[in-house]
């Protein structure tokens, strides 16, 4: 179906404020297929909505999060 999305939540360590959340959201939103990103420093998580018909490249997501200065917990 057109417009269908899936969600995946990753645990992220090191975010301490809204600016940190914005850095992560901006970086992850640039990845192909990503529709929406919601980072939470208090919840220590990043929720990613992506196109159901385009598998999420989790290694690319982890890389951009690390590149902006945070740690993805597996």
Buried (B, 14 or more C-beta within 10 A) or exposed (E): EEEEBBEEEBEBEBBEEEEBBEBBBEBBEEBEBBBEBBBBBEBBBBBBBBBBEEEBBBEBBBBBBBEBEBEBEE
